[in-house]
């Protein structure tokens, strides 16, 4: 599985997991981890997020396109294994230029 990295930014920050619109915690200035890269998560773009990481999705997914339009760093479609690894983390580094995600 090869993720689609959007922008060439290198960001670090707190990670927040969002499972649906009802369980939104404070997303302000955080990197958001979600399962799907679909339009159902459009509300995230109103929350001043720092970046997005998704389990599923690709270069033509809704999230890839919106992140590109809004210049928001993202890793779209990282796969289940990496998603589960990052799900338990508190802080993460998302380096889109190097196509890498690392725990802090």
C-alpha positions in Angstrom: 0.0 0.0 0.0 1.4 3.4 -1.0 -0.2 6.4 0.6 -0.8 9.6 -1.4 1.0 12.5 0.3 -0.5 16.0 -0.2 1.6 19.1 -0.2 5.4 19.1 0.6 5.0 20.3 4.2 6.6 18.8 7.2 4.4 19.1 10.3 4.4 17.7 13.8 1.7 17.8 16.4 -0.9 16.2 18.6 -2.9 13.4 17.0 -6.7 13.2 17.4 -8.8 10.2 16.2 -12.2 11.1 14.7 -14.7 8.2 14.2 -17.7 10.3 13.2 -19.1 13.8 13.3 -20.6 13.1 16.8 -17.3 12.3 18.5 -15.4 15.4 17.5 -13.0 16.4 20.2 -10.9 19.6 19.9 -9.3 19.3 16.4 -7.9 22.8 16.5 -4.3 22.8 15.3 -4.1 18.9 15.5 -3.4 16.2 13.0 -6.6 14.2 12.4 -6.7 10.4 12.0 -9.8 9.1 10.2 -10.7 5.8 8.4 -12.2 7.1 5.2 -11.3 9.8 2.7 -14.9 10.5 1.8 -17.1 13.6 1.7 -18.7 12.6 5.1 -15.7 14.2 6.8 -16.0 17.6 5.0 -16.8 19.2 8.4 -13.1 18.8 9.4 -12.2 21.6 7.1 -14.1 24.0 9.4 -12.1 22.9 12.4 -8.7 24.6 11.8 -6.9 21.2 11.5 -3.2 20.9 11.0 -3.2 17.8 8.8 -5.1 14.6 7.9 -4.1 10.9 7.8 -6.6 8.3 6.5 -6.7 4.6 6.4 -8.4 4.4 3.0 -8.4 6.5 0.0 -6.2 7.5 -2.9 -5.0 10.3 -5.1 -8.5 11.0 -6.5 -10.3 10.7 -3.2 -12.4 13.6 -1.9 -9.9 14.3 1.0 -6.9 14.3 -1.4 -8.5 16.8 -3.6 -9.8 19.0 -0.8 -6.4 18.9 1.1 -4.7 19.9 -2.1 -7.1 22.8 -2.7 -6.7 24.0 0.9 -2.9 23.3 1.1 -3.4 21.0 4.1 -0.7 18.3 4.6 -2.2 14.8 4.3 -1.3 11.1 4.0 -4.3 9.5 2.3 -4.7 5.7 2.2 -1.9 4.6 4.6 -3.5 1.1 5.0 -4.8 -0.9 8.0 -1.4 -1.9 9.5 0.0 1.6 9.7 -3.4 3.0 10.7 -3.5 0.7 13.7 0.0 1.6 14.6 -0.7 5.3 14.7 -4.1 5.0 16.3 -2.4 4.6 19.7 -0.1 7.5 19.4 -0.4 11.0 21.0 2.1 12.9 18.8 3.2 12.4 15.2 5.4 13.9 12.5 3.9 14.0 9.0 6.6 14.8 6.4 4.8 15.0 3.0 8.0 16.0 1.1 9.7 12.7 2.3 6.5 10.7 2.2 6.9 9.6 5.8 4.9 9.5 9.0 6.8 9.0 12.3 5.8 8.8 16.0 7.2 11.3 18.4 
